[in-house]
Amino acid sequence: MNDWRLQGQEKFLSAVVLQRKKYQLYRKGWDHDHCEFCGAKFSLEIAGSLEAGYATVDNYHWICDSCFDDFKEMFRWKISK
Ligand SMILES: [Zn+2]
C-alpha cells in the first residue's frame, strides 16, 4: 500500500490497543493533537476540529475515524471499550 499518510507509524502503532473516545488532553497545558496519519486536528476548543476519534489508552496517539477505517487491517489494531 502506497499512501501519503503512511510515514513509519508501524514502529509505534502496530497492533496497539485503541479506544474510541471523546478527545482528551494528553496532559494539562496541551490544547490539541493531530491524527497520526492525515494530520487532522483534534481539539475541544479550536473550531472545526475533531472532537472524538480513536486513541491509545494513554491518550498520546490519536487517529481520526477515516484513517482508522483505512488502516485498521494493516495495523491490526485491537479495540478496547
Ligand atoms: Zn486521519
PDB file of the backbone (N, CA, C, O) and the ligand in Angstrom, with CONECT records:
HET     ZN  A 101       1
ATOM      1  N   MET A   1       0.845  -1.198   0.000  1.00  0.00           N
ATOM      2  CA  MET A   1       0.000   0.000   0.000  1.00  0.00           C
ATOM      3  C   MET A   1       0.882   1.251   0.000  1.00  0.00           C
ATOM      4  O   MET A   1       1.797   1.399   0.810  1.00  0.00           O
ATOM      5  N   ASN A   2       0.574   2.123  -0.921  1.00  0.00           N
ATOM      6  CA  ASN A   2       1.354   3.342  -1.031  1.00  0.00           C
ATOM      7  C   ASN A   2       0.432   4.523  -0.776  1.00  0.00           C
ATOM      8  O   ASN A   2      -0.386   4.869  -1.629  1.00  0.00           O
ATOM      9  N   ASP A   3       0.555   5.132   0.371  1.00  0.00           N
ATOM     10  CA  ASP A   3      -0.374   6.184   0.758  1.00  0.00           C
ATOM     11  C   ASP A   3       0.454   7.284   1.417  1.00  0.00           C
ATOM     12  O   ASP A   3       1.331   6.995   2.231  1.00  0.00           O
ATOM     13  N   TRP A   4       0.185   8.529   1.076  1.00  0.00           N
ATOM     14  CA  TRP A   4       0.972   9.644   1.639  1.00  0.00           C
ATOM     15  C   TRP A   4       0.885   9.705   3.144  1.00  0.00           C
ATOM     16  O   TRP A   4       1.752  10.282   3.801  1.00  0.00           O
ATOM     17  N   ARG A   5      -0.171   9.105   3.700  1.00  0.00           N
ATOM     18  CA  ARG A   5      -0.336   9.181   5.159  1.00  0.00           C
ATOM     19  C   ARG A   5       0.577   8.214   5.912  1.00  0.00           C
ATOM     20  O   ARG A   5       0.769   8.355   7.120  1.00  0.00           O
ATOM     21  N   LEU A   6       1.135   7.242   5.210  1.00  0.00           N
ATOM     22  CA  LEU A   6       1.986   6.250   5.881  1.00  0.00           C
ATOM     23  C   LEU A   6       3.411   6.771   5.966  1.00  0.00           C
ATOM     24  O   LEU A   6       4.087   6.947   4.952  1.00  0.00           O
ATOM     25  N   GLN A   7       3.854   7.014   7.189  1.00  0.00           N
ATOM     26  CA  GLN A   7       5.204   7.567   7.383  1.00  0.00           C
ATOM     27  C   GLN A   7       5.906   6.885   8.536  1.00  0.00           C
ATOM     28  O   GLN A   7       6.496   7.541   9.395  1.00  0.00           O
ATOM     29  N   GLY A   8       5.839   5.566   8.551  1.00  0.00           N
ATOM     30  CA  GLY A   8       6.572   4.837   9.582  1.00  0.00           C
ATOM     31  C   GLY A   8       5.816   4.635  10.879  1.00  0.00           C
ATOM     32  O   GLY A   8       6.408   4.271  11.895  1.00  0.00           O
ATOM     33  N   GLN A   9       4.499   4.872  10.852  1.00  0.00           N
ATOM     34  CA  GLN A   9       3.727   4.716  12.094  1.00  0.00           C
ATOM     35  C   GLN A   9       3.733   3.279  12.608  1.00  0.00           C
ATOM     36  O   GLN A   9       3.445   3.037  13.781  1.00  0.00           O
ATOM     37  N   GLU A  10       4.062   2.320  11.731  1.00  0.00           N
ATOM     38  CA  GLU A  10       4.067   0.923  12.203  1.00  0.00           C
ATOM     39  C   GLU A  10       5.085   0.714  13.322  1.00  0.00           C
ATOM     40  O   GLU A  10       4.984  -0.255  14.075  1.00  0.00           O
ATOM     41  N   LYS A  11       6.059   1.606  13.437  1.00  0.00           N
ATOM     42  CA  LYS A  11       7.041   1.470  14.518  1.00  0.00           C
ATOM     43  C   LYS A  11       6.414   1.646  15.894  1.00  0.00           C
ATOM     44  O   LYS A  11       6.882   1.059  16.870  1.00  0.00           O
ATOM     45  N   PHE A  12       5.360   2.448  15.978  1.00  0.00           N
ATOM     46  CA  PHE A  12       4.753   2.660  17.296  1.00  0.00           C
ATOM     47  C   PHE A  12       3.259   2.395  17.350  1.00  0.00           C
ATOM     48  O   PHE A  12       2.660   2.466  18.423  1.00  0.00           O
ATOM     49  N   LEU A  13       2.647   2.092  16.215  1.00  0.00           N
ATOM     50  CA  LEU A  13       1.194   1.873  16.250  1.00  0.00           C
ATOM     51  C   LEU A  13       0.766   0.487  15.774  1.00  0.00           C
ATOM     52  O   LEU A  13      -0.428   0.243  15.601  1.00  0.00           O
ATOM     53  N   SER A  14       1.704  -0.413  15.560  1.00  0.00           N
ATOM     54  CA  SER A  14       1.345  -1.758  15.117  1.00  0.00           C
ATOM     55  C   SER A  14       0.671  -2.533  16.240  1.00  0.00           C
ATOM     56  O   SER A  14       1.218  -2.671  17.334  1.00  0.00           O
ATOM     57  N   ALA A  15      -0.532  -3.039  15.952  1.00  0.00           N
ATOM     58  CA  ALA A  15      -1.240  -3.937  16.879  1.00  0.00           C
ATOM     59  C   ALA A  15      -1.411  -3.363  18.284  1.00  0.00           C
ATOM     60  O   ALA A  15      -1.449  -4.116  19.257  1.00  0.00           O
ATOM     61  N   VAL A  16      -1.511  -2.062  18.396  1.00  0.00           N
ATOM     62  CA  VAL A  16      -1.751  -1.469  19.716  1.00  0.00           C
ATOM     63  C   VAL A  16      -3.251  -1.503  20.033  1.00  0.00           C
ATOM     64  O   VAL A  16      -4.083  -1.719  19.151  1.00  0.00           O
ATOM     65  N   VAL A  17      -3.571  -1.287  21.298  1.00  0.00           N
ATOM     66  CA  VAL A  17      -4.962  -1.218  21.731  1.00  0.00           C
ATOM     67  C   VAL A  17      -5.454   0.216  21.550  1.00  0.00           C
ATOM     68  O   VAL A  17      -4.815   1.165  22.004  1.00  0.00           O
ATOM     69  N   LEU A  18      -6.590   0.359  20.885  1.00  0.00           N
ATOM     70  CA  LEU A  18      -7.182   1.690  20.692  1.00  0.00           C
ATOM     71  C   LEU A  18      -8.562   1.727  21.323  1.00  0.00           C
ATOM     72  O   LEU A  18      -9.251   0.713  21.436  1.00  0.00           O
ATOM     73  N   GLN A  19      -8.936   2.922  21.729  1.00  0.00           N
ATOM     74  CA  GLN A  19     -10.273   3.141  22.283  1.00  0.00           C
ATOM     75  C   GLN A  19     -10.924   4.286  21.528  1.00  0.00           C
ATOM     76  O   GLN A  19     -10.286   5.304  21.257  1.00  0.00           O
ATOM     77  N   ARG A  20     -12.213   4.116  21.186  1.00  0.00           N
ATOM     78  CA  ARG A  20     -12.935   5.233  20.567  1.00  0.00           C
ATOM     79  C   ARG A  20     -13.414   6.126  21.690  1.00  0.00           C
ATOM     80  O   ARG A  20     -14.131   5.677  22.585  1.00  0.00           O
ATOM     81  N   LYS A  21     -13.031   7.362  21.647  1.00  0.00           N
ATOM     82  CA  LYS A  21     -13.436   8.244  22.736  1.00  0.00           C
ATOM     83  C   LYS A  21     -13.471   9.697  22.314  1.00  0.00           C
ATOM     84  O   LYS A  21     -12.961  10.097  21.267  1.00  0.00           O
ATOM     85  N   LYS A  22     -14.107  10.468  23.196  1.00  0.00           N
ATOM     86  CA  LYS A  22     -14.112  11.910  23.043  1.00  0.00           C
ATOM     87  C   LYS A  22     -12.683  12.398  23.273  1.00  0.00           C
ATOM     88  O   LYS A  22     -11.955  11.849  24.101  1.00  0.00           O
ATOM     89  N   TYR A  23     -12.301  13.408  22.552  1.00  0.00           N
ATOM     90  CA  TYR A  23     -10.931  13.892  22.686  1.00  0.00           C
ATOM     91  C   TYR A  23     -10.616  14.278  24.134  1.00  0.00           C
ATOM     92  O   TYR A  23     -11.408  14.942  24.803  1.00  0.00           O
ATOM     93  N   GLN A  24      -9.459  13.853  24.590  1.00  0.00           N
ATOM     94  CA  GLN A  24      -8.988  14.202  25.933  1.00  0.00           C
ATOM     95  C   GLN A  24      -7.560  14.701  25.812  1.00  0.00           C
ATOM     96  O   GLN A  24      -6.778  14.226  24.989  1.00  0.00           O
ATOM     97  N   LEU A  25      -7.246  15.663  26.647  1.00  0.00           N
ATOM     98  CA  LEU A  25      -5.897  16.206  26.603  1.00  0.00           C
ATOM     99  C   LEU A  25      -4.912  15.198  27.160  1.00  0.00           C
ATOM    100  O   LEU A  25      -5.160  14.569  28.188  1.00  0.00           O
ATOM    101  N   TYR A  26      -3.803  15.054  26.476  1.00  0.00           N
ATOM    102  CA  TYR A  26      -2.769  14.140  26.945  1.00  0.00           C
ATOM    103  C   TYR A  26      -2.226  14.599  28.297  1.00  0.00           C
ATOM    104  O   TYR A  26      -1.976  13.802  29.200  1.00  0.00           O
ATOM    105  N   ARG A  27      -2.059  15.887  28.393  1.00  0.00           N
ATOM    106  CA  ARG A  27      -1.673  16.425  29.700  1.00  0.00           C
ATOM    107  C   ARG A  27      -2.107  17.887  29.781  1.00  0.00           C
ATOM    108  O   ARG A  27      -2.421  18.505  28.763  1.00  0.00           O
ATOM    109  N   LYS A  28      -2.122  18.419  30.964  1.00  0.00           N
ATOM    110  CA  LYS A  28      -2.526  19.798  31.167  1.00  0.00           C
ATOM    111  C   LYS A  28      -1.632  20.758  30.392  1.00  0.00           C
ATOM    112  O   LYS A  28      -0.417  20.573  30.319  1.00  0.00           O
ATOM    113  N   GLY A  29      -2.246  21.780  29.817  1.00  0.00           N
ATOM    114  CA  GLY A  29      -1.450  22.737  29.078  1.00  0.00           C
ATOM    115  C   GLY A  29      -1.419  22.439  27.588  1.00  0.00           C
ATOM    116  O   GLY A  29      -1.015  23.283  26.788  1.00  0.00           O
ATOM    117  N   TRP A  30      -1.838  21.258  27.224  1.00  0.00           N
ATOM    118  CA  TRP A  30      -1.973  20.815  25.837  1.00  0.00           C
ATOM    119  C   TRP A  30      -3.315  21.346  25.355  1.00  0.00           C
ATOM    120  O   TRP A  30      -4.237  21.413  26.168  1.00  0.00           O
ATOM    121  N   ASP A  31      -3.492  21.722  24.115  1.00  0.00           N
ATOM    122  CA  ASP A  31      -4.862  22.027  23.718  1.00  0.00           C
ATOM    123  C   ASP A  31      -5.311  21.306  22.465  1.00  0.00           C
ATOM    124  O   ASP A  31      -6.485  21.374  22.102  1.00  0.00           O
ATOM    125  N   HIS A  32      -4.410  20.622  21.802  1.00  0.00           N
ATOM    126  CA  HIS A  32      -4.861  19.859  20.640  1.00  0.00           C
ATOM    127  C   HIS A  32      -3.866  18.756  20.301  1.00  0.00           C
ATOM    128  O   HIS A  32      -2.749  18.720  20.816  1.00  0.00           O
ATOM    129  N   ASP A  33      -4.298  17.867  19.429  1.00  0.00           N
ATOM    130  CA  ASP A  33      -3.443  16.815  18.885  1.00  0.00           C
ATOM    131  C   ASP A  33      -3.767  16.705  17.409  1.00  0.00           C
ATOM    132  O   ASP A  33      -4.724  17.308  16.924  1.00  0.00           O
ATOM    133  N   HIS A  34      -2.970  15.937  16.707  1.00  0.00           N
ATOM    134  CA  HIS A  34      -3.237  15.703  15.289  1.00  0.00           C
ATOM    135  C   HIS A  34      -3.369  14.216  15.037  1.00  0.00           C
ATOM    136  O   HIS A  34      -2.735  13.399  15.706  1.00  0.00           O
ATOM    137  N   CYS A  35      -4.199  13.874  14.066  1.00  0.00           N
ATOM    138  CA  CYS A  35      -4.283  12.479  13.641  1.00  0.00           C
ATOM    139  C   CYS A  35      -2.886  12.026  13.223  1.00  0.00           C
ATOM    140  O   CYS A  35      -2.188  12.728  12.491  1.00  0.00           O
ATOM    141  N   GLU A  36      -2.490  10.850  13.693  1.00  0.00           N
ATOM    142  CA  GLU A  36      -1.140  10.348  13.398  1.00  0.00           C
ATOM    143  C   GLU A  36      -0.928  10.074  11.908  1.00  0.00           C
ATOM    144  O   GLU A  36       0.206   9.913  11.456  1.00  0.00           O
ATOM    145  N   PHE A  37      -2.012  10.022  11.157  1.00  0.00           N
ATOM    146  CA  PHE A  37      -1.887   9.697   9.730  1.00  0.00           C
ATOM    147  C   PHE A  37      -2.117  10.905   8.830  1.00  0.00           C
ATOM    148  O   PHE A  37      -1.236  11.267   8.050  1.00  0.00           O
ATOM    149  N   CYS A  38      -3.284  11.531   8.926  1.00  0.00           N
ATOM    150  CA  CYS A  38      -3.588  12.617   7.982  1.00  0.00           C
ATOM    151  C   CYS A  38      -3.348  13.997   8.571  1.00  0.00           C
ATOM    152  O   CYS A  38      -3.397  14.993   7.849  1.00  0.00           O
ATOM    153  N   GLY A  39      -3.086  14.070   9.884  1.00  0.00           N
ATOM    154  CA  GLY A  39      -2.811  15.365  10.488  1.00  0.00           C
ATOM    155  C   GLY A  39      -4.049  16.153  10.883  1.00  0.00           C
ATOM    156  O   GLY A  39      -3.927  17.290  11.338  1.00  0.00           O
ATOM    157  N   ALA A  40      -5.235  15.582  10.722  1.00  0.00           N
ATOM    158  CA  ALA A  40      -6.459  16.286  11.137  1.00  0.00           C
ATOM    159  C   ALA A  40      -6.351  16.673  12.605  1.00  0.00           C
ATOM    160  O   ALA A  40      -5.800  15.932  13.418  1.00  0.00           O
ATOM    161  N   LYS A  41      -6.884  17.836  12.929  1.00  0.00           N
ATOM    162  CA  LYS A  41      -6.728  18.349  14.287  1.00  0.00           C
ATOM    163  C   LYS A  41      -7.833  17.864  15.224  1.00  0.00           C
ATOM    164  O   LYS A  41      -9.012  17.857  14.870  1.00  0.00           O
ATOM    165  N   PHE A  42      -7.423  17.459  16.425  1.00  0.00           N
ATOM    166  CA  PHE A  42      -8.361  17.109  17.487  1.00  0.00           C
ATOM    167  C   PHE A  42      -8.277  18.200  18.538  1.00  0.00           C
ATOM    168  O   PHE A  42      -7.193  18.553  19.000  1.00  0.00           O
ATOM    169  N   SER A  43      -9.443  18.734  18.911  1.00  0.00           N
ATOM    170  CA  SER A  43      -9.464  19.727  19.977  1.00  0.00           C
ATOM    171  C   SER A  43     -10.901  19.954  20.392  1.00  0.00           C
ATOM    172  O   SER A  43     -11.818  19.822  19.582  1.00  0.00           O
ATOM    173  N   LEU A  44     -11.097  20.293  21.640  1.00  0.00           N
ATOM    174  CA  LEU A  44     -12.448  20.667  22.076  1.00  0.00           C
ATOM    175  C   LEU A  44     -12.582  22.176  22.060  1.00  0.00           C
ATOM    176  O   LEU A  44     -13.677  22.704  22.251  1.00  0.00           O
ATOM    177  N   GLU A  45     -11.488  22.873  21.835  1.00  0.00           N
ATOM    178  CA  GLU A  45     -11.511  24.329  21.937  1.00  0.00           C
ATOM    179  C   GLU A  45     -11.345  25.036  20.601  1.00  0.00           C
ATOM    180  O   GLU A  45     -11.757  26.187  20.459  1.00  0.00           O
ATOM    181  N   ILE A  46     -10.763  24.385  19.647  1.00  0.00           N
ATOM    182  CA  ILE A  46     -10.494  25.028  18.361  1.00  0.00           C
ATOM    183  C   ILE A  46     -11.617  24.680  17.382  1.00  0.00           C
ATOM    184  O   ILE A  46     -11.850  23.504  17.100  1.00  0.00           O
ATOM    185  N   ALA A  47     -12.300  25.678  16.873  1.00  0.00           N
ATOM    186  CA  ALA A  47     -13.440  25.451  15.983  1.00  0.00           C
ATOM    187  C   ALA A  47     -13.035  24.632  14.766  1.00  0.00           C
ATOM    188  O   ALA A  47     -11.959  24.824  14.199  1.00  0.00           O
ATOM    189  N   GLY A  48     -13.908  23.722  14.378  1.00  0.00           N
ATOM    190  CA  GLY A  48     -13.664  22.919  13.195  1.00  0.00           C
ATOM    191  C   GLY A  48     -12.791  21.707  13.439  1.00  0.00           C
ATOM    192  O   GLY A  48     -12.471  20.979  12.498  1.00  0.00           O
ATOM    193  N   SER A  49     -12.399  21.473  14.680  1.00  0.00           N
ATOM    194  CA  SER A  49     -11.560  20.315  14.979  1.00  0.00           C
ATOM    195  C   SER A  49     -12.419  19.090  15.261  1.00  0.00           C
ATOM    196  O   SER A  49     -13.609  19.197  15.560  1.00  0.00           O
ATOM    197  N   LEU A  50     -11.796  17.937  15.159  1.00  0.00           N
ATOM    198  CA  LEU A  50     -12.480  16.699  15.522  1.00  0.00           C
ATOM    199  C   LEU A  50     -12.589  16.625  17.041  1.00  0.00           C
ATOM    200  O   LEU A  50     -11.648  16.971  17.756  1.00  0.00           O
ATOM    201  N   GLU A  51     -13.735  16.174  17.525  1.00  0.00           N
ATOM    202  CA  GLU A  51     -13.936  16.111  18.974  1.00  0.00           C
ATOM    203  C   GLU A  51     -13.918  14.685  19.503  1.00  0.00           C
ATOM    204  O   GLU A  51     -14.026  14.469  20.710  1.00  0.00           O
ATOM    205  N   ALA A  52     -13.784  13.716  18.615  1.00  0.00           N
ATOM    206  CA  ALA A  52     -13.709  12.315  19.042  1.00  0.00           C
ATOM    207  C   ALA A  52     -12.942  11.534  17.986  1.00  0.00           C
ATOM    208  O   ALA A  52     -12.822  11.949  16.834  1.00  0.00           O
ATOM    209  N   GLY A  53     -12.429  10.394  18.418  1.00  0.00           N
ATOM    210  CA  GLY A  53     -11.693   9.559  17.480  1.00  0.00           C
ATOM    211  C   GLY A  53     -11.136   8.373  18.215  1.00  0.00           C
ATOM    212  O   GLY A  53     -11.606   8.031  19.300  1.00  0.00           O
ATOM    213  N   TYR A  54     -10.137   7.742  17.636  1.00  0.00           N
ATOM    214  CA  TYR A  54      -9.508   6.586  18.270  1.00  0.00           C
ATOM    215  C   TYR A  54      -8.178   7.019  18.873  1.00  0.00           C
ATOM    216  O   TYR A  54      -7.404   7.757  18.263  1.00  0.00           O
ATOM    217  N   ALA A  55      -7.936   6.534  20.094  1.00  0.00           N
ATOM    218  CA  ALA A  55      -6.691   6.917  20.758  1.00  0.00           C
ATOM    219  C   ALA A  55      -6.096   5.724  21.484  1.00  0.00           C
ATOM    220  O   ALA A  55      -6.794   4.775  21.839  1.00  0.00           O
ATOM    221  N   THR A  56      -4.800   5.795  21.695  1.00  0.00           N
ATOM    222  CA  THR A  56      -4.164   4.795  22.543  1.00  0.00           C
ATOM    223  C   THR A  56      -4.655   5.014  23.976  1.00  0.00           C
ATOM    224  O   THR A  56      -5.163   6.085  24.309  1.00  0.00           O
ATOM    225  N   VAL A  57      -4.501   4.012  24.802  1.00  0.00           N
ATOM    226  CA  VAL A  57      -5.037   4.055  26.162  1.00  0.00           C
ATOM    227  C   VAL A  57      -4.489   5.260  26.935  1.00  0.00           C
ATOM    228  O   VAL A  57      -5.194   5.829  27.768  1.00  0.00           O
ATOM    229  N   ASP A  58      -3.258   5.648  26.670  1.00  0.00           N
ATOM    230  CA  ASP A  58      -2.663   6.789  27.382  1.00  0.00           C
ATOM    231  C   ASP A  58      -3.022   8.146  26.758  1.00  0.00           C
ATOM    232  O   ASP A  58      -2.532   9.179  27.214  1.00  0.00           O
ATOM    233  N   ASN A  59      -3.873   8.152  25.720  1.00  0.00           N
ATOM    234  CA  ASN A  59      -4.292   9.384  25.030  1.00  0.00           C
ATOM    235  C   ASN A  59      -3.141  10.099  24.318  1.00  0.00           C
ATOM    236  O   ASN A  59      -3.250  11.281  23.991  1.00  0.00           O
ATOM    237  N   TYR A  60      -2.073   9.405  24.088  1.00  0.00           N
ATOM    238  CA  TYR A  60      -0.930  10.070  23.453  1.00  0.00           C
ATOM    239  C   TYR A  60      -1.052  10.101  21.931  1.00  0.00           C
ATOM    240  O   TYR A  60      -0.713  11.102  21.300  1.00  0.00           O
ATOM    241  N   HIS A  61      -1.532   9.011  21.347  1.00  0.00           N
ATOM    242  CA  HIS A  61      -1.679   8.945  19.890  1.00  0.00           C
ATOM    243  C   HIS A  61      -3.150   8.976  19.509  1.00  0.00           C
ATOM    244  O   HIS A  61      -3.957   8.229  20.061  1.00  0.00           O
ATOM    245  N   TRP A  62      -3.497   9.845  18.559  1.00  0.00           N
ATOM    246  CA  TRP A  62      -4.886   9.988  18.107  1.00  0.00           C
ATOM    247  C   TRP A  62      -4.983   9.665  16.631  1.00  0.00           C
ATOM    248  O   TRP A  62      -4.105  10.005  15.837  1.00  0.00           O
ATOM    249  N   ILE A  63      -6.077   8.996  16.283  1.00  0.00           N
ATOM    250  CA  ILE A  63      -6.301   8.591  14.891  1.00  0.00           C
ATOM    251  C   ILE A  63      -7.751   8.942  14.542  1.00  0.00           C
ATOM    252  O   ILE A  63      -8.667   8.593  15.286  1.00  0.00           O
ATOM    253  N   CYS A  64      -7.961   9.622  13.425  1.00  0.00           N
ATOM    254  CA  CYS A  64      -9.331  10.004  13.063  1.00  0.00           C
ATOM    255  C   CYS A  64     -10.084   8.800  12.521  1.00  0.00           C
ATOM    256  O   CYS A  64      -9.486   7.782  12.174  1.00  0.00           O
ATOM    257  N   ASP A  65     -11.419   8.932  12.453  1.00  0.00           N
ATOM    258  CA  ASP A  65     -12.252   7.810  12.026  1.00  0.00           C
ATOM    259  C   ASP A  65     -11.917   7.313  10.623  1.00  0.00           C
ATOM    260  O   ASP A  65     -11.899   6.106  10.385  1.00  0.00           O
ATOM    261  N   SER A  66     -11.654   8.221   9.700  1.00  0.00           N
ATOM    262  CA  SER A  66     -11.424   7.723   8.341  1.00  0.00           C
ATOM    263  C   SER A  66     -10.071   7.034   8.224  1.00  0.00           C
ATOM    264  O   SER A  66      -9.955   6.051   7.492  1.00  0.00           O
ATOM    265  N   CYS A  67      -9.054   7.513   8.913  1.00  0.00           N
ATOM    266  CA  CYS A  67      -7.759   6.809   8.883  1.00  0.00           C
ATOM    267  C   CYS A  67      -7.881   5.474   9.623  1.00  0.00           C
ATOM    268  O   CYS A  67      -7.271   4.481   9.226  1.00  0.00           O
ATOM    269  N   PHE A  68      -8.663   5.456  10.686  1.00  0.00           N
ATOM    270  CA  PHE A  68      -8.877   4.188  11.383  1.00  0.00           C
ATOM    271  C   PHE A  68      -9.450   3.158  10.408  1.00  0.00           C
ATOM    272  O   PHE A  68      -8.960   2.032  10.320  1.00  0.00           O
ATOM    273  N   ASP A  69     -10.486   3.558   9.683  1.00  0.00           N
ATOM    274  CA  ASP A  69     -11.108   2.624   8.731  1.00  0.00           C
ATOM    275  C   ASP A  69     -10.133   2.196   7.641  1.00  0.00           C
ATOM    276  O   ASP A  69     -10.111   1.031   7.243  1.00  0.00           O
ATOM    277  N   ASP A  70      -9.341   3.125   7.167  1.00  0.00           N
ATOM    278  CA  ASP A  70      -8.428   2.806   6.062  1.00  0.00           C
ATOM    279  C   ASP A  70      -7.273   1.905   6.486  1.00  0.00           C
ATOM    280  O   ASP A  70      -6.777   1.122   5.676  1.00  0.00           O
ATOM    281  N   PHE A  71      -6.839   2.000   7.732  1.00  0.00           N
ATOM    282  CA  PHE A  71      -5.613   1.289   8.134  1.00  0.00           C
ATOM    283  C   PHE A  71      -5.812   0.205   9.184  1.00  0.00           C
ATOM    284  O   PHE A  71      -4.843  -0.423   9.611  1.00  0.00           O
ATOM    285  N   LYS A  72      -7.046  -0.025   9.603  1.00  0.00           N
ATOM    286  CA  LYS A  72      -7.237  -0.967  10.712  1.00  0.00           C
ATOM    287  C   LYS A  72      -6.748  -2.375  10.382  1.00  0.00           C
ATOM    288  O   LYS A  72      -6.218  -3.056  11.260  1.00  0.00           O
ATOM    289  N   GLU A  73      -6.911  -2.826   9.143  1.00  0.00           N
ATOM    290  CA  GLU A  73      -6.429  -4.185   8.823  1.00  0.00           C
ATOM    291  C   GLU A  73      -4.904  -4.211   8.782  1.00  0.00           C
ATOM    292  O   GLU A  73      -4.267  -5.120   9.313  1.00  0.00           O
ATOM    293  N   MET A  74      -4.348  -3.215   8.155  1.00  0.00           N
ATOM    294  CA  MET A  74      -2.901  -3.156   8.016  1.00  0.00           C
ATOM    295  C   MET A  74      -2.182  -3.116   9.378  1.00  0.00           C
ATOM    296  O   MET A  74      -1.133  -3.734   9.556  1.00  0.00           O
ATOM    297  N   PHE A  75      -2.766  -2.380  10.326  1.00  0.00           N
ATOM    298  CA  PHE A  75      -2.109  -2.205  11.625  1.00  0.00           C
ATOM    299  C   PHE A  75      -2.598  -3.179  12.702  1.00  0.00           C
ATOM    300  O   PHE A  75      -2.051  -3.222  13.804  1.00  0.00           O
ATOM    301  N   ARG A  76      -3.642  -3.965  12.371  1.00  0.00           N
ATOM    302  CA  ARG A  76      -4.157  -4.988  13.287  1.00  0.00           C
ATOM    303  C   ARG A  76      -4.459  -4.418  14.685  1.00  0.00           C
ATOM    304  O   ARG A  76      -4.077  -4.990  15.706  1.00  0.00           O
ATOM    305  N   TRP A  77      -5.154  -3.279  14.691  1.00  0.00           N
ATOM    306  CA  TRP A  77      -5.478  -2.662  15.974  1.00  0.00           C
ATOM    307  C   TRP A  77      -6.484  -3.492  16.753  1.00  0.00           C
ATOM    308  O   TRP A  77      -7.368  -4.135  16.186  1.00  0.00           O
ATOM    309  N   LYS A  78      -6.325  -3.458  18.064  1.00  0.00           N
ATOM    310  CA  LYS A  78      -7.286  -4.105  18.956  1.00  0.00           C
ATOM    311  C   LYS A  78      -8.131  -3.000  19.571  1.00  0.00           C
ATOM    312  O   LYS A  78      -7.613  -1.978  20.021  1.00  0.00           O
ATOM    313  N   ILE A  79      -9.427  -3.219  19.584  1.00  0.00           N
ATOM    314  CA  ILE A  79     -10.326  -2.203  20.117  1.00  0.00           C
ATOM    315  C   ILE A  79     -10.739  -2.563  21.535  1.00  0.00           C
ATOM    316  O   ILE A  79     -11.200  -3.670  21.812  1.00  0.00           O
ATOM    317  N   SER A  80     -10.562  -1.609  22.406  1.00  0.00           N
ATOM    318  CA  SER A  80     -10.948  -1.779  23.798  1.00  0.00           C
ATOM    319  C   SER A  80     -12.079  -0.807  24.101  1.00  0.00           C
ATOM    320  O   SER A  80     -12.170   0.252  23.481  1.00  0.00           O
ATOM    321  N   LYS A  81     -12.927  -1.153  25.032  1.00  0.00           N
ATOM    322  CA  LYS A  81     -14.043  -0.255  25.386  1.00  0.00           C
ATOM    323  C   LYS A  81     -13.598   0.697  26.496  1.00  0.00           C
ATOM    324  O   LYS A  81     -14.382   1.535  26.942  1.00  0.00           O
TER     325      LYS A  81
HETATM  326 ZN    ZN A 101      -6.630  10.891   9.900  1.00  0.00          ZN2+
END
